[in-house]
Each structure stands twice: as C-alpha cells, then as structure tokens.
Amino acid sequence: MAGAGTMGSGIALACAMANFRVILFDVNAEMLLKAGAEVHKNLSYLLNKEKITIQNFEQVSQSIRYVNEVQQCKADLVIEAIVEKIEVKQELLSALAQINSPACILASNTSSLSISVLQEKIADPQRVAGLHFFNPAQVMKLVEVVEGNETSKEVIQQLLDFCRQINKVPVHCKDAPGFIVNRVARHFYLRSLQLAENGAATPGDIDAAMEAAGFKMGPFKLMDLIGMDINYAVSESLYQAFHGAERFTPSVLQKQKLLLGELGRKTGKGFYDYSSTSTTQS
C-alpha cells in the first residue's frame, strides 16, 4: 500500500482484517505515525463494540508493517493512494514497477484520473488497473475495478477475486471519466452546491432534506467526509474531460473552501465545524 493518508490507511486496515500481510509505505514519517494511530483507533472501536477479539486486534495490528523507503514496498499487489496528480502517480508507479517483479499488479485508487493515460508510461502496462475504494475504506463495501486500454483480462479477474477476498463488492468498469460512481454522483454534489450558492437553501437544510428522503448522508456532510480537495479535483477532472461542459462546472463555493484550507473533517472545518464536540454548520 503506497500512501498512508486516510484512504491508504483504510485500505491497509481492510486488507489486514482479511488476513493479508500489508506493507504501508509513505515517504512522510509523520503520516505513517498518524496512520498507525488511526488503525489503532479503528481497531479499538471494534474491540470495544465486541466486533473483534483481543486476539484479532493483535493479529491485525501485527499484520501491517510501516515503511518510509520505496525500496521496501515489494508485494504481489501494490495499491497507490497518493495525491490526485497523474504525473506524480506515474512517477511512483514507474518506481514500483522497477523494484517489483513483472507479475506484480499495480493498482491506482484514483477517483477520477484516466487509468489508460496513467499506464502509458509504466513498464508492462497490462498489469496496471484502477482499484477505487470509497471512504472509509475499511467499512464501505463497494470497489470499482477499472480496466484501462492496456489492462489484461487476467489482471482484472485477479483484482475482482482479491476484492471478494477482503469482503468487498467489486464492480468492473471500463476506463471513462468519473468511472461509475463519481460520474453518476457528480450532480448530487454540483446541483446541491448550486442551490447553496444561489441562496435557495443552506447546506444544513439541503442535507436535512436529502437525509429525510432516505439518503444516509447529505451532500455537504459527504463532501466534508471525502475531503474538499479530493471532491473538487474530481469535479475539475470531469469538467476538463467533457471539454468544459456547463453541467460539470466546478463550484465557486467549494473552491472558496479549498482556498481557505477548510477541507472538511480532516482539517476540522468544511461546510461544518468539527472543532468542538458537537458538529455545527460553518
């Protein structure tokens, strides 16, 4: 697992809980410490709720090894979950391709970047695919298994099998802007943001209406959970992919939050304020 942020640590935990041995790599030692603390917190919650035993707790904890040198990131399957910039991802995956065997599968957790473009500069591109988890990765069942232009059918089948082994529900899709979920859900966010921008309703009222209609979480709470930076990047990616189509225009309101550093739960403030014990609309 390459990248020890929220998604990386969540995916690592999901794999470890399914009895896989996991190497969690990040160049930032502080991120590794935070990831370890997050894994411990999540396991402690499950232990307190009697969802796992103390033996499970210890076994899963010991199944994850934290490293900060890319040379130590050797495995049969490597999943990257780093910044949503294609050049950065290509550079990391190229380095991982060189230190791992040709049989090693290289998967990207990207939520919006083209897998076909991503694999263009990677040795043996047939082993490169998308493996898009959803936050929190250790809880959410869905995983999009994305087939790029060069991805082999054998690799896709192996990834589908792997997802089932870690108790996920895989959905196979061809490479396309936004894949399935982000393509379909984009207007859930953008139309909600447009209502708030126009002053037709507050984020809190929009969330309350959507939750009362049966959604588990309203769009603004969900954007805070995902992270403003990630959610905005997906909108920007789709906007560019569809050549500036008006329906995919990124929100000015969301960009303001991004510029202010109000990224949601991970910074303590987004559309809601998480700095106190109670969540309030900001």
Secondary structure, DSSP 8 states (H G I E B T S, - for coil): -B--SHHHHHHHHHHHHTT--EEEE-S-HHHHHHHHHHHHHHHHHHHHTTSS-HHHHHHHHHHEEEE--GGG---SEEEE---S-HHHHHHHHHHHHHHS-TT-EEEE--SSS-HHHHGGGSSSGGGEEEEEE-SSTTT--EEEEEE-TT--HHHHHHHHHHHHHTT-EEEEEES-TTTTHHHHHHHHHHHHHHHHHTTSS-HHHHHHHHHHTT-SS-HHHHHHHH-HHHHHHHHHHHHHHTTT-GGG---HHHHHHHHTT--BGGGTBSSEE-SSSS-EE-
